[in-house]
Amino acid sequence: MDVTDPLYQRALLYLRAAGHETGARTRLRLQEHFHRCRADRQDLTAATLLPQLHQWFDLPGQAHMPAPPRLVRGSVGYPGG
């Protein structure tokens, strides 16, 4: 496992942002999960990894992030806009 792997770094950033401690034990557990997934030939992408982090680690808060606000077209009041 290359710790400079962008997916590994993204997972650490996600864990840190979720309020999980990201010390040596967490990093080792994350590396073990990566090795297991790759040994099982699971497709490991950001889309599949981030939901799995909630299964692998006890993250505080909700299991899924709330949906972003709905995009709507707005106006700043310019003529013709």
Secondary structure as UniProt FT lines:
FT   TURN            3..4
FT   HELIX           6..17
FT   TURN            18..19
FT   HELIX           24..39
FT   TURN            40..41
FT   HELIX           46..56
FT   TURN            79..80
//
